[in-house]
């Protein structure tokens, strides 16, 4: 681990790829090595600006990330991109096509793009996205962007691990506010109506007005920092300066009064309890008695003859050795 950690911290992209593969491994024999690697990486992590990019499929998330990434690398910044692809519940396979969609950015030495399967994890992010983000920061990234699957809970999950959440909206879908919930808008640090080009340019301006009016009536994620609604075209790379300047202005404001530090502390606590839940589930699956109870009673729960809370308590008691 010492050699891999040194290579990673020295800016070796191959070492970064190997490191993320290690922490994503589900093999028990890799767990201790992954923990040691994260321990070595953490002292040099945490310095990047973390941005989550979410939105419905087709909103142009990959195109926006590539456009911003190219702009940032042109300015001498080092960029890490973590994308999450949905995993099929039938075959277990995933698309993992984001790296090919970001072809220009992937050729930049100052950029690193890593697609990961969601593995069925709820919330539109992969289970080890947090650890991967720390490794990318240890590699030297100034900016880390996380693209989510874009399903339901994505905004909630990614907001718990980034500094700023960008919600992308695609115009021209009829009632622009129909497909978005109030709670999701309140989680967003900024809303960007993308695809403001060609025949959709007028529709994008109308959508911006509607979302701006809605955002004005809602409580912003951070007091004193209202949620801006911007218009951009990632395809034609227009409006990107305004988008990134808004992100940096908010970042400076949060850092200046200590809110950024408090936000990251709260996220670290969330990470702890997320790991506790994952570890408990793994322990149940690995414990003969607890897993036997789960398998035996699952059908009874499914057909309504067993009460789920009671069965859950029996499983936990079996895990803890209680009678």
Rosetta blueprint (number, residue, H / E / L):
1 X L
2 X H
3 X H
4 X H
5 X H
6 X H
7 X H
8 X H
9 X H
10 X L
11 X L
12 X L
13 X H
14 X H
15 X H
16 X H
17 X H
18 X H
19 X H
20 X H
21 X H
22 X H
23 X H
24 X H
25 X L
26 X L
27 X L
28 X H
29 X H
30 X H
31 X H
32 X H
33 X H
34 X H
35 X H
36 X H
37 X H
38 X H
39 X H
40 X H
41 X H
42 X H
43 X L
44 X L
45 X L
46 X L
47 X L
48 X L
49 X E
50 X E
51 X E
52 X E
53 X E
54 X E
55 X E
56 X L
57 X L
58 X L
59 X L
60 X L
61 X H
62 X H
63 X H
64 X H
65 X H
66 X H
67 X H
68 X H
69 X H
70 X H
71 X H
72 X H
73 X H
74 X H
75 X L
76 X L
77 X L
78 X L
79 X E
80 X E
81 X E
82 X E
83 X E
84 X E
85 X E
86 X L
87 X E
88 X L
89 X L
90 X L
91 X L
92 X L
93 X L
94 X E
95 X L
96 X L
97 X L
98 X H
99 X H
100 X H
101 X H
102 X L
103 X H
104 X H
105 X H
106 X H
107 X L
108 X L
109 X L
110 X L
111 X E
112 X E
113 X E
114 X E
115 X E
116 X E
117 X E
118 X L
119 X L
120 X L
121 X L
122 X L
123 X L
124 X L
125 X L
126 X L
127 X L
128 X L
129 X H
130 X H
131 X H
132 X H
133 X H
134 X H
135 X H
136 X H
137 X H
138 X H
139 X H
140 X L
141 X L
142 X L
143 X E
144 X E
145 X E
146 X E
147 X E
148 X L
149 X L
150 X L
151 X L
152 X L
153 X L
154 X H
155 X H
156 X H
157 X H
158 X H
159 X H
160 X L
161 X L
162 X L
163 X L
164 X E
165 X E
166 X E
167 X E
168 X E
169 X E
170 X E
171 X L
172 X L
173 X L
174 X L
175 X L
176 X L
177 X L
178 X L
179 X L
180 X L
181 X L
182 X H
183 X H
184 X H
185 X H
186 X H
187 X H
188 X L
189 X L
190 X E
191 X E
192 X E
193 X E
194 X E
195 X L
196 X L
197 X L
198 X H
199 X H
200 X H
201 X H
202 X H
203 X H
204 X H
205 X H
206 X H
207 X H
208 X H
209 X H
210 X H
211 X H
212 X H
213 X H
214 X H
215 X H
216 X H
217 X L
218 X L
219 X L
220 X L
221 X L
222 X E
223 X L
224 X L
225 X E
226 X L
227 X L
228 X E
229 X E
230 X E
231 X E
232 X L
233 X E
234 X L
235 X L
236 X L
237 X L
238 X E
239 X L
240 X H
241 X H
242 X H
243 X H
244 X H
245 X H
246 X H
247 X H
248 X H
249 X H
250 X H
251 X H
252 X H
253 X H
254 X H
255 X H
256 X H
257 X L
258 X L
259 X H
260 X H
261 X H
262 X H
263 X H
264 X H
265 X H
266 X H
267 X H
268 X H
269 X H
270 X H
271 X H
272 X H
273 X H
274 X H
275 X H
276 X H
277 X H
278 X H
279 X H
280 X H
281 X H
282 X H
283 X H
284 X H
285 X H
286 X H
287 X L
288 X H
289 X H
290 X H
291 X H
292 X H
293 X H
294 X H
295 X H
296 X H
297 X H
298 X H
299 X H
300 X H
301 X H
302 X H
303 X L
304 X L
305 X L
306 X L
307 X L
308 X H
309 X H
310 X H
311 X H
312 X H
313 X H
314 X H
315 X H
316 X H
317 X H
318 X H
319 X H
320 X H
321 X L
322 X L
323 X L
